[in-house]
Amino acid sequence: MAKLIEAFGIIEGLLWHDYVLYTILIVGVLFTIWSGFGQFRALTHGVQVVRGKFDHADDPGAINHFQALSAALSATVGLGNIGGVALAISLGGPGAVFWMWIVGFFGMAIKMTEVSMAMLYRNTDDRENPEGGPMWVAEKGFRELFPGLARFGVFLAGIFVVTLLISTATGGNMYQAWNVAEITHSYFHIDKIVTGVILAVVVGAVIIGGIKRIGNVAGKIVPVMCGMYFVAAVVVIFMNIGQVPALLSMIVSYAFSPGDAAGAFVGGTAGYAFLWGMKRALFSNEAGQGSAPIAHSAARTDEPVREGVVAGLEPFIDTIVVCTLTALVILSSGIWNRTDGEAHLPAGTVMVESEGGWKPSEVVLPARVDESPWNTGEKVFVIAEVPANPENANVPMNADSGNNLVRVGGEVIEDENSVQKVKWEAVKSPHGAPLIQVFDENGVSRAASSEDVVMLFDDYQGATLTAQAFDRGTGMPLGMYLVTVAAWLFAISTMISWSYYGEQGVAYLVGRKFVMLYKIIFCALIVVACTPLLPNDKAVGTLTGFGTGVMLFANIPIMLIFGAVTMKRYHEYMGKLKRGEFHEHAARSIHDLTDGD
C-alpha cells in the first residue's frame, strides 16, 4: 500500500502543479467577468429560488431546489471543512486561509457555470428522474454542436466518469471515513474498524433508497449540522474576539510572505500556503470538479440557469462561511503553532543514525505535563533541523517550509513489559546529524543543549486538530463531543451524496444492472479506510488530492468548450428576470422545502 500511495503522490504532484492552479483561477476569473460578477446574483436571486418562490409542480425533476442544494452541500460541507482546513493551516500556515477565500469567491462563478451547463444538456427522458453531469454535457453537446466529433464526445464522457469514480472512492468516501475513525478513536478509544462498520451500515441504509431518499435525508441533516457547527464556532470566536483583527491581518500577510517557524509549526512558504489553500478549498467546495452538477441535475425546474444560480451559493456557504469559522477557531486557539508541548523528553536527547535515516535517541515515553494518559497508537513528533548542503547552503532542505526544520514523527506503542515507548520514523539527513530543537517564549527555535528538555508534541491530524482547537478555545471538552458529532454527520452526508455521484457514473458507463454491486463496493471501501492501510493524514491527503485533481483535468476542458453556449443562456435568463417575465409566488415553508412538497 505504501508504494501505491507513493505512486499516487507522484501523479498528484503533476496534477497540482502551480500552472494547474493558475489555470483554475483564470477559469474562475473568466466566468466571473463573463457572467458580470454572477456571484452577486447567486446571493440575491439564488436565495429567492431556494426559498421556493419560482417552484412549479409540473416542471421536470425529482427534488426541489432546496433539496438539490442540500444534497450538493452535503457532499461539499464535510470533513474538508473540519479536517481539510486544519490540514491546510498545519502545512501551509495561516496564509492558506486567504487562498481558500479567493477560491471560494471565484469558485462561485465556476460552480454556477458548470451546473447551468449540466442542466442545459441533462437527460429528461424520465421526467421524474432526470440524469445529468459533465458526461451528458460531453455526449449530447458534441452531438448537437459538433456532429462530426460525436464519438470524441462519448470518449470524453467516459474519461470523466472514470475520474468521477476515482474521486468518489477517495475524497468522497475513504477520506471521510478515515477522519471519523481517527477522531472517534482519539477521544473515545473505539476501534477504528468498529467505526468503519457502523458508517458502512448507516450509509448503505440510505443510499439504497436512491436520490429521493438522499435528498430527503440531506434536506434534514444539512441545516441541522451547519447550524450546530456555526453556533459553536461563533461562541468560540466571541470568547477570543480580541484576537480576530490580528488573526485576519495575519492571514493576509502570511498569504504573501513566508510564515516564521514557531513551535509545532515548522513554517510555510507563500507558495506552499497558496498550494494548500487552493487544494483544500477545491476539495472542500468541489468547484470545477463536475460533481455537484450531478446532484443539481435532479432538480425540478424548466429553466437550466435558475439551478445554476442556486449552485453558486455552495462555495460561499462551504468555503467563505464554514471554512473561515473553522480557521478562526484553530488560529485563535494557538494549537497550530504550540510551543509548550504535551510532554518533555529528557535532557541530552539527540538524533542518532539508524536504518533508513536518523531517529531520536530516547524511546521511553515520558508522562504528559497534564498527567493525562497516553493511548497506544497516538502520533507524536519533535522538531529537528537538518544540516544544509555545504555546497549550496542558501537552498533550504525543506522546500515546503523554506527552512531546514522537519517534523520527526513517532507512534506510541507498548513493549512486552507494558512499558509505553515511542516507535520513531526515520528522517533523511544526507549532510550530517539533525539537531533537535527547543523553543523560547516566542516560539523561536534553537538547537537543544545537553541540559535542555525536548518538547514532545501530539500530532493532531485532520479533524482531531480542529476538535482540540475547540477544547483549548473554550477550556471545556467542546471539541470532544461537538466536533466528533459534527464529523459523523458531515461524513455521512458527504458519503451518501458522493455515492449517488458514483452511482450515476456507473449507470452511464456500464448500465444500471451494476449499480447494486457498486454500492456494495462503496460501503466496503468505508471499512477499508478505517484499517491501517491508510496510516496518516499525508497518505489520505495524497489520495484525495489525486481524486480531485483527475476530475478537474477532465471537467475544466468540457466547461471551456461549452462555456459560450452556457453564458449565452445565462444572459438570456437574466434579461427575462429583469423584465419580470417569470411568475413569482410566496416563499414556501421550511417544512415543505425539506419534505419536497
KOLVEX-699563 format. One line per 2 residues: number of its first residue (from 1); their letters; for each residue x, y, z of C-alpha. Coordinates in Angstrom, 1 decimal, padded with zeros to 4 digits. Example, Ala and Ser with C-alpha at 12.3 -4.5 7.8 and 13.67 -1.06 7.14 Angstrom:
2
1	as	012.3 -004.5 007.8 ~ 013.7 -001.1 007.1
This chain:
597
1	ma	000.0 000.0 000.0 ~ 002.9 002.4 000.8
3	kl	004.3 002.1 -002.7 ~ 000.8 002.6 -004.2
5	ie	000.4 005.8 -002.2 ~ 003.8 006.9 -003.3
7	af	002.9 006.4 -006.9 ~ -000.3 008.4 -006.4
9	gi	001.8 011.1 -004.8 ~ 004.0 011.4 -007.9
11	ie	000.9 011.7 -010.1 ~ -000.7 014.1 -007.6
13	gl	002.3 016.4 -007.8 ~ 001.8 016.7 -011.6
15	lw	-001.9 017.2 -011.3 ~ -001.4 020.0 -008.8
17	hd	001.4 021.8 -010.5 ~ 001.4 025.6 -009.9
19	yv	000.4 026.1 -013.5 ~ -002.7 024.0 -013.0
21	ly	-003.7 026.1 -010.1 ~ -003.2 029.3 -012.1
23	ti	-005.4 027.8 -014.9 ~ -008.2 027.1 -012.5
25	li	-008.0 030.6 -011.1 ~ -008.0 032.1 -014.6
27	vg	-011.1 030.0 -015.4 ~ -012.8 031.4 -012.3
29	vl	-011.9 034.9 -013.3 ~ -013.1 034.3 -016.9
31	ft	-016.6 033.2 -015.9 ~ -016.8 035.9 -013.2
33	iw	-016.3 038.6 -015.8 ~ -018.3 036.7 -018.5
35	sg	-021.3 036.5 -016.1 ~ -021.0 040.1 -015.0
37	fg	-020.0 039.0 -011.4 ~ -022.7 036.4 -011.2
39	qf	-021.7 035.7 -007.6 ~ -024.0 038.6 -006.5
41	ra	-026.9 037.0 -008.5 ~ -026.3 033.8 -006.5
43	lt	-026.5 035.7 -003.2 ~ -029.7 037.5 -004.2
45	hg	-031.8 035.7 -006.8 ~ -030.3 032.3 -005.8
47	vq	-031.7 032.7 -002.3 ~ -035.2 033.5 -003.6
49	vv	-035.1 030.4 -005.8 ~ -034.0 028.2 -002.9
51	rg	-037.0 029.6 -000.8 ~ -039.3 028.2 -003.4
53	kf	-040.5 031.4 -005.0 ~ -040.1 030.1 -008.5
55	dh	-041.1 026.4 -007.9 ~ -043.7 024.8 -010.2
57	ad	-045.0 021.3 -009.6 ~ -045.2 020.3 -013.3
59	dp	-041.5 021.1 -014.0 ~ -039.3 018.0 -014.8
61	ga	-037.2 016.8 -011.9 ~ -037.2 014.6 -008.8
63	in	-036.4 017.1 -006.0 ~ -036.9 020.8 -005.3
65	hf	-034.2 023.5 -005.4 ~ -033.7 023.4 -001.6
67	qa	-033.2 019.6 -001.6 ~ -030.8 019.8 -004.6
69	ls	-028.7 022.5 -002.8 ~ -028.8 020.4 000.4
71	aa	-027.7 017.2 -001.5 ~ -024.8 019.1 -003.2
73	ls	-023.9 020.8 000.1 ~ -024.0 017.5 002.0
75	at	-021.2 016.4 -000.4 ~ -019.2 019.6 000.0
77	vg	-019.8 020.6 003.6 ~ -017.9 017.7 005.1
79	lg	-014.6 016.7 006.7 ~ -012.9 019.1 004.3
81	ni	-014.4 021.9 006.3 ~ -013.1 020.4 009.6
83	gg	-010.1 018.3 008.8 ~ -009.2 019.9 005.5
85	va	-008.9 023.4 006.9 ~ -006.8 022.0 009.8
87	la	-004.5 020.3 007.3 ~ -004.1 023.4 005.2
89	is	-003.1 025.5 008.2 ~ -000.8 022.9 009.8
91	lg	001.1 022.6 006.5 ~ 000.6 025.9 004.7
93	gp	000.2 028.3 007.7 ~ -002.5 031.0 008.2
95	ga	-001.9 032.3 004.6 ~ -003.6 029.2 003.2
97	vf	-006.9 030.6 004.5 ~ -006.6 033.7 002.3
99	wm	-006.3 031.5 -000.8 ~ -009.3 029.5 000.3
101	wi	-011.3 032.7 000.3 ~ -010.1 033.5 -003.3
103	vg	-011.0 030.0 -004.5 ~ -014.4 030.4 -002.7
105	ff	-015.2 033.6 -004.5 ~ -014.2 032.6 -008.0
107	gm	-015.5 029.1 -007.3 ~ -019.0 030.6 -007.1
109	ai	-018.7 031.6 -010.8 ~ -017.3 028.2 -011.8
111	km	-020.0 026.2 -009.9 ~ -022.8 028.4 -011.4
113	te	-021.5 027.8 -014.9 ~ -020.9 024.1 -014.7
115	vs	-024.3 023.4 -013.1 ~ -026.1 025.6 -015.7
117	ma	-024.2 023.7 -018.4 ~ -025.3 020.4 -017.0
119	ml	-028.9 021.5 -016.8 ~ -028.8 022.5 -020.4
121	yr	-027.8 019.0 -021.5 ~ -029.4 016.8 -018.9
123	nt	-031.3 013.7 -019.9 ~ -035.0 014.1 -019.2
125	dd	-036.4 011.0 -020.9 ~ -037.7 010.1 -017.5
127	re	-039.1 013.5 -016.3 ~ -039.3 012.4 -012.7
129	np	-035.7 011.0 -012.6 ~ -033.5 013.2 -014.9
131	eg	-029.8 012.4 -015.3 ~ -027.1 014.9 -015.8
133	gp	-023.4 015.9 -015.3 ~ -020.4 016.6 -017.4
135	mw	-020.7 013.1 -019.1 ~ -024.0 014.1 -020.5
137	va	-022.7 017.6 -021.5 ~ -019.9 016.0 -023.4
139	ek	-022.0 013.4 -025.2 ~ -025.1 015.5 -026.0
141	gf	-023.1 018.7 -026.5 ~ -020.7 017.3 -029.1
143	re	-023.6 015.5 -030.9 ~ -025.6 018.8 -031.1
145	lf	-022.9 021.3 -031.8 ~ -020.1 019.3 -033.4
147	pg	-021.8 016.2 -035.0 ~ -018.5 015.2 -036.7
149	la	-016.9 014.8 -033.2 ~ -019.8 012.9 -031.6
151	rf	-017.6 009.9 -030.9 ~ -015.0 012.1 -029.3
153	gv	-017.7 013.4 -027.0 ~ -018.6 009.9 -025.9
155	fl	-014.9 009.2 -025.3 ~ -014.5 012.4 -023.2
157	ag	-017.6 011.5 -021.3 ~ -016.1 008.1 -020.4
159	if	-012.9 009.7 -019.3 ~ -014.8 012.0 -016.9
161	vv	-016.8 009.1 -015.5 ~ -013.6 007.2 -014.7
163	tl	-012.2 010.2 -012.9 ~ -015.5 010.6 -011.1
165	li	-015.3 007.1 -009.7 ~ -011.7 007.6 -008.6
167	st	-012.7 010.8 -006.7 ~ -015.8 009.0 -005.3
169	at	-013.7 006.2 -003.8 ~ -011.0 008.6 -002.4
171	gg	-012.2 012.0 -001.3 ~ -015.9 011.3 -001.3
173	nm	-015.6 008.1 000.7 ~ -012.3 007.0 002.2
175	yq	-011.1 010.4 003.4 ~ -014.4 010.9 005.2
177	aw	-014.4 007.5 006.9 ~ -010.7 007.8 007.9
179	nv	-011.2 011.2 009.6 ~ -014.2 009.9 011.6
181	ae	-012.4 006.8 012.7 ~ -009.4 008.9 013.7
183	it	-011.2 011.4 015.9 ~ -013.5 008.8 017.4
185	hs	-010.5 006.7 018.3 ~ -008.6 009.7 019.6
187	yf	-011.3 010.7 022.1 ~ -013.3 007.6 022.9
189	hi	-010.7 004.8 022.1 ~ -013.2 003.0 019.9
191	dk	-011.5 000.6 017.5 ~ -011.4 002.2 014.0
193	iv	-012.8 -000.9 012.3 ~ -015.9 -000.7 014.5
195	tg	-016.4 002.9 013.3 ~ -016.0 001.8 009.7
197	vi	-018.6 -001.0 010.1 ~ -021.1 001.4 011.7
199	la	-020.5 004.0 009.0 ~ -020.9 001.4 006.2
201	vv	-024.2 000.2 007.7 ~ -025.7 003.7 008.1
203	vg	-024.6 004.9 004.6 ~ -025.8 001.6 003.0
205	av	-029.2 002.0 004.5 ~ -029.6 005.5 003.0
207	ii	-028.1 005.0 -000.5 ~ -030.2 002.0 -001.3
209	gg	-033.2 004.4 -001.5 ~ -031.8 006.5 -004.4
211	ik	-031.8 010.2 -004.9 ~ -035.2 010.9 -003.4
213	ri	-034.2 009.4 -000.1 ~ -030.8 011.0 -000.3
215	gn	-032.5 014.4 -001.0 ~ -034.9 013.9 002.0
217	va	-032.1 012.9 004.4 ~ -029.8 015.7 003.2
219	gk	-032.5 018.3 003.4 ~ -032.9 017.5 007.1
221	iv	-029.3 016.8 008.1 ~ -027.5 019.7 006.3
223	pv	-029.4 022.6 008.0 ~ -029.0 021.0 011.4
225	mc	-025.3 020.2 011.2 ~ -024.4 023.5 009.6
227	gm	-026.4 025.4 012.2 ~ -024.9 023.5 015.1
229	yf	-021.4 023.9 013.9 ~ -021.9 027.6 013.1
231	va	-023.3 028.4 016.6 ~ -020.4 026.6 018.4
233	av	-017.7 028.2 016.2 ~ -019.2 031.7 016.7
235	vv	-019.2 031.1 020.5 ~ -015.5 030.1 020.5
237	if	-014.6 033.1 018.3 ~ -016.5 035.5 020.5
239	mn	-014.7 034.1 023.5 ~ -011.5 035.2 021.7
241	ig	-012.9 038.2 019.9 ~ -010.0 040.5 020.8
243	qv	-007.7 038.3 018.6 ~ -009.8 038.4 015.5
245	pa	-008.5 041.6 013.9 ~ -004.9 040.4 014.4
247	ll	-005.8 037.0 013.0 ~ -007.4 038.4 009.9
249	sm	-004.3 040.6 009.4 ~ -002.0 037.6 009.9
251	iv	-004.0 035.5 007.3 ~ -003.5 038.2 004.6
253	sy	000.2 038.9 005.4 ~ 001.1 035.2 005.6
255	af	-000.5 034.7 002.2 ~ 002.2 036.7 000.5
257	sp	005.2 036.2 002.8 ~ 006.7 033.0 004.4
259	gd	005.4 032.3 007.9 ~ 008.1 032.1 010.6
261	aa	008.5 028.7 012.2 ~ 007.1 028.6 015.7
263	ga	006.9 025.6 018.0 ~ 004.9 022.8 016.4
265	fv	004.6 024.8 013.1 ~ 007.8 024.3 011.1
267	gg	006.9 027.2 008.7 ~ 005.4 027.5 005.3
269	ta	006.4 029.5 002.2 ~ 003.9 031.8 000.5
271	gy	003.9 029.3 -002.4 ~ 003.0 026.4 000.0
273	af	000.2 028.5 001.6 ~ -001.1 029.1 -002.0
275	lw	-000.8 025.4 -002.8 ~ -002.6 024.1 000.3
277	gm	-005.2 026.8 000.4 ~ -006.1 026.1 -003.2
279	kr	-006.1 022.3 -002.8 ~ -008.2 022.2 000.3
281	al	-010.7 024.8 -000.9 ~ -011.2 023.0 -004.2
283	fs	-011.5 019.7 -002.4 ~ -014.0 021.3 000.1
285	ne	-016.3 023.2 -002.3 ~ -015.6 021.0 -005.4
287	ag	-015.7 024.0 -007.8 ~ -014.8 022.8 -011.3
289	qg	-014.8 019.1 -010.4 ~ -018.2 018.4 -012.1
291	sa	-019.6 016.5 -009.2 ~ -022.3 019.0 -007.9
293	pi	-023.9 019.2 -011.4 ~ -024.9 015.5 -011.0
295	ah	-027.0 016.3 -007.9 ~ -028.4 019.6 -009.2
297	sa	-029.5 017.8 -012.4 ~ -032.2 016.1 -010.4
299	ar	-033.8 019.5 -009.5 ~ -037.3 020.2 -010.5
301	td	-037.1 023.2 -013.0 ~ -037.6 024.0 -016.7
303	ep	-035.0 026.9 -016.5 ~ -031.4 025.5 -016.6
305	vr	-029.8 028.7 -015.5 ~ -032.1 029.0 -012.4
307	eg	-030.5 025.9 -010.9 ~ -027.0 027.2 -011.8
309	vv	-027.6 030.4 -009.8 ~ -028.7 028.3 -006.8
311	ag	-025.4 026.2 -007.1 ~ -023.4 029.5 -006.9
313	le	-024.3 029.6 -003.2 ~ -022.4 026.4 -002.4
315	pf	-018.8 027.8 -002.4 ~ -020.0 030.8 -000.4
317	id	-021.6 028.6 002.3 ~ -018.9 026.0 002.2
319	ti	-015.7 027.9 001.9 ~ -016.2 031.6 002.8
321	vv	-018.5 030.8 005.8 ~ -017.9 027.4 007.2
323	ct	-014.2 027.1 006.4 ~ -013.5 030.6 007.7
325	lt	-015.2 029.8 011.0 ~ -013.0 026.6 011.4
327	al	-009.9 028.6 010.5 ~ -010.6 031.3 013.1
329	vi	-011.2 028.7 015.8 ~ -007.9 027.0 015.0
331	ls	-005.9 030.2 014.8 ~ -007.4 031.8 017.9
333	sg	-006.7 028.7 020.0 ~ -003.0 028.7 019.0
335	iw	-002.9 025.0 018.7 ~ -001.4 025.1 015.2
337	nr	001.9 026.6 016.5 ~ 002.1 025.2 020.0
339	td	005.4 026.0 021.9 ~ 004.8 024.2 025.2
341	ge	004.5 020.6 024.1 ~ 002.4 017.9 025.7
343	ah	005.4 016.2 027.3 ~ 009.2 016.6 027.8
345	lp	011.8 014.2 026.6 ~ 014.9 014.1 029.0
347	ag	017.8 016.5 028.6 ~ 020.5 015.1 026.3
349	tv	018.1 013.5 023.8 ~ 019.8 013.7 020.4
351	mv	019.3 012.3 016.9 ~ 021.2 009.1 016.2
353	es	021.8 007.3 012.9 ~ 019.8 004.2 012.2
355	eg	018.5 002.1 009.4 ~ 016.7 004.4 006.9
357	gw	018.0 007.7 008.4 ~ 018.0 009.5 011.7
359	kp	015.9 009.0 014.8 ~ 015.7 010.5 018.4
361	se	017.8 008.5 020.9 ~ 015.1 008.5 023.5
363	vv	012.3 005.9 023.1 ~ 010.8 005.7 026.6
365	lp	007.6 007.7 026.6 ~ 007.5 010.5 029.3
367	ar	004.4 011.4 031.2 ~ 002.2 014.1 029.9
369	vd	002.6 017.6 031.5 ~ -001.1 017.5 032.5
371	es	-000.8 013.9 033.7 ~ -003.5 012.6 031.3
373	pw	-002.8 009.1 029.9 ~ -001.2 008.2 026.6
375	nt	-003.1 005.9 024.2 ~ -001.4 003.2 022.2
377	ge	-001.4 004.3 018.5 ~ -001.2 008.0 019.3
379	kv	001.0 010.1 017.0 ~ 003.7 012.4 018.4
381	fv	006.6 014.4 017.0 ~ 009.6 016.5 017.8
383	ia	011.2 019.3 015.7 ~ 014.7 018.9 014.3
385	ev	016.9 021.0 012.0 ~ 018.5 019.2 009.1
387	pa	022.1 020.5 008.2 ~ 022.2 022.4 005.0
389	np	024.1 021.3 001.9 ~ 027.6 022.8 002.4
391	en	027.9 023.3 -001.3 ~ 024.7 025.3 -001.6
393	an	023.8 026.5 001.9 ~ 021.3 029.0 000.7
395	vp	018.9 026.4 -000.6 ~ 016.6 025.2 002.2
397	mn	016.5 021.4 002.8 ~ 012.7 021.6 003.4
399	ad	011.4 023.2 000.2 ~ 007.8 023.3 001.6
401	sg	008.7 025.4 004.6 ~ 011.6 027.5 003.2
403	nn	013.9 026.4 006.1 ~ 015.7 023.4 007.3
405	lv	013.2 022.3 010.0 ~ 011.4 019.0 009.8
407	rv	008.9 017.1 012.0 ~ 010.3 013.8 013.3
409	gg	007.2 011.6 013.8 ~ 006.6 008.7 016.1
411	ev	003.8 006.4 017.4 ~ 003.0 005.4 020.9
413	ie	003.5 001.6 021.5 ~ 003.8 -000.8 024.4
415	de	006.6 -003.4 024.8 ~ 006.3 -006.8 026.2
417	ns	006.5 -005.4 029.7 ~ 003.6 -002.9 029.1
419	vq	006.1 000.0 029.1 ~ 005.0 002.7 026.8
421	kv	007.6 003.8 024.2 ~ 007.8 005.8 021.0
423	kw	008.4 004.0 017.7 ~ 010.2 006.7 015.8
425	ea	010.1 007.2 012.0 ~ 013.5 007.9 010.4
427	vk	014.1 011.2 008.6 ~ 016.6 011.7 005.8
429	sp	019.6 013.9 006.5 ~ 022.4 013.5 003.9
431	hg	024.7 016.1 005.3 ~ 025.0 015.0 009.0
433	ap	023.0 014.6 012.2 ~ 019.8 016.7 012.5
435	li	019.7 018.9 015.7 ~ 016.7 018.6 017.9
437	qv	015.1 022.0 018.6 ~ 013.8 023.7 021.6
439	fd	011.9 027.0 021.7 ~ 011.9 030.3 023.6
441	en	008.8 032.1 024.9 ~ 008.2 033.5 021.4
443	gv	008.3 030.1 019.8 ~ 011.7 030.7 018.0
445	sr	013.7 027.6 017.7 ~ 017.4 026.9 018.6
447	aa	019.4 023.7 018.9 ~ 018.9 021.9 022.2
449	ss	021.9 021.8 024.5 ~ 022.7 018.8 026.7
451	ed	020.8 020.5 029.6 ~ 017.6 021.3 027.6
453	vv	014.5 019.1 027.9 ~ 012.9 018.5 024.5
455	ml	009.3 019.3 023.7 ~ 007.2 016.3 022.6
457	fd	004.1 017.3 020.6 ~ 000.9 015.5 020.0
459	dy	000.5 015.0 016.3 ~ -003.2 016.1 015.9
461	qg	-004.3 015.0 012.5 ~ -007.2 016.3 010.4
463	at	-010.4 016.8 012.3 ~ -008.7 016.0 015.6
465	lt	-006.7 019.2 015.4 ~ -009.9 021.2 015.0
467	aq	-011.5 019.3 017.9 ~ -008.5 020.2 020.1
469	af	-008.8 023.8 019.0 ~ -012.4 023.9 020.2
471	dr	-011.2 022.4 023.5 ~ -008.5 024.9 024.0
473	gt	-010.6 027.8 022.8 ~ -013.3 027.2 025.4
475	gm	-011.4 025.4 028.2 ~ -014.0 022.7 028.0
477	pl	-014.3 019.4 026.2 ~ -016.5 021.0 023.5
479	gm	-014.4 019.6 020.6 ~ -014.6 016.1 022.2
481	yl	-018.4 016.0 021.7 ~ -019.3 018.7 019.2
483	vt	-016.6 018.1 016.6 ~ -017.0 014.3 016.9
485	va	-020.8 014.5 016.4 ~ -020.2 017.0 013.5
487	aw	-017.6 014.8 012.0 ~ -020.0 011.9 011.9
489	lf	-022.9 013.9 010.5 ~ -020.6 015.7 007.9
491	ai	-019.0 012.5 006.8 ~ -022.3 010.5 006.5
493	st	-023.9 013.3 004.5 ~ -020.9 013.6 002.2
495	mi	-020.7 009.9 001.6 ~ -024.3 009.5 000.7
497	sw	-024.2 012.3 -001.8 ~ -020.9 011.1 -003.3
499	sy	-022.3 007.6 -003.5 ~ -025.1 009.0 -005.8
501	yg	-022.5 010.7 -008.0 ~ -020.6 007.4 -008.4
503	eq	-023.9 005.6 -009.0 ~ -024.8 007.9 -011.9
505	gv	-021.3 007.4 -013.3 ~ -021.6 003.6 -013.1
507	ay	-025.1 003.8 -014.7 ~ -023.8 005.9 -017.6
509	lv	-020.7 003.8 -018.2 ~ -021.9 000.2 -017.8
511	gr	-025.7 000.3 -017.1 ~ -027.9 000.2 -014.0
513	kf	-027.6 -003.5 -013.6 ~ -024.2 -002.9 -012.0
515	vm	-025.4 -000.2 -009.5 ~ -026.0 -002.6 -006.6
517	ly	-022.5 -004.1 -007.0 ~ -021.1 -000.6 -007.0
519	ki	-023.0 000.3 -003.8 ~ -021.6 -002.8 -002.1
521	if	-018.0 -001.9 -003.1 ~ -018.6 001.7 -002.0
523	ca	-019.6 000.5 001.5 ~ -016.7 -001.9 001.7
525	li	-014.2 000.9 001.0 ~ -015.6 002.7 004.1
527	vv	-014.3 -000.2 006.2 ~ -011.0 -000.4 004.3
529	ac	-010.3 003.3 005.0 ~ -010.6 002.5 008.8
531	tp	-007.8 -000.1 008.7 ~ -004.0 000.6 009.0
533	ll	-003.8 000.6 005.2 ~ -004.1 004.4 005.4
535	pn	-001.5 005.2 008.1 ~ -001.7 009.0 008.4
537	dk	-003.2 012.3 007.1 ~ -000.4 012.6 004.5
539	av	-001.5 009.3 002.8 ~ -005.1 010.3 003.0
541	gt	-004.3 013.8 001.6 ~ -002.4 012.2 -001.3
543	lt	-005.4 010.0 -002.3 ~ -007.9 012.9 -002.0
545	gf	-005.6 015.3 -003.9 ~ -005.2 012.7 -006.6
547	gt	-009.0 012.1 -006.9 ~ -009.8 015.9 -007.0
549	gv	-007.0 016.5 -009.5 ~ -008.1 014.0 -012.1
551	ml	-011.7 015.3 -012.1 ~ -010.5 018.8 -012.6
553	fa	-008.4 017.7 -015.6 ~ -011.4 016.0 -017.2
555	ni	-014.1 018.7 -016.4 ~ -012.4 022.0 -017.0
557	pi	-011.9 021.4 -020.8 ~ -015.6 020.5 -021.0
559	ml	-016.5 023.8 -019.3 ~ -014.3 025.8 -021.7
561	if	-015.7 024.1 -024.8 ~ -019.4 024.7 -023.9
563	ga	-018.8 027.9 -021.9 ~ -020.1 030.2 -024.7
565	vt	-023.4 028.4 -025.1 ~ -023.9 028.4 -021.3
567	mk	-023.1 032.1 -020.9 ~ -025.5 033.0 -023.8
569	ry	-028.3 031.2 -022.0 ~ -027.3 032.8 -018.7
571	he	-027.6 036.4 -020.0 ~ -030.9 035.5 -021.8
573	ym	-032.3 034.3 -018.4 ~ -031.1 037.3 -016.6
575	gk	-032.7 039.5 -019.2 ~ -036.1 037.8 -018.7
577	lk	-035.7 038.2 -014.9 ~ -035.1 041.9 -015.2
579	rg	-038.1 042.2 -017.5 ~ -040.3 040.4 -014.9
581	ef	-041.2 037.5 -017.3 ~ -041.1 034.9 -014.6
583	he	-044.0 034.1 -012.3 ~ -043.0 034.6 -008.7
585	ha	-045.2 033.5 -005.7 ~ -044.8 033.4 -001.9
587	ar	-041.9 031.5 -000.4 ~ -042.6 028.0 000.8
589	si	-042.4 026.9 004.4 ~ -039.3 025.2 005.6
591	hd	-041.4 022.0 006.2 ~ -042.5 022.0 002.5
593	lt	-038.9 022.6 001.3 ~ -037.4 019.8 003.4
595	dg	-040.1 017.3 002.6 ~ -040.1 018.2 -001.1
597	d	-043.7 019.2 -001.3
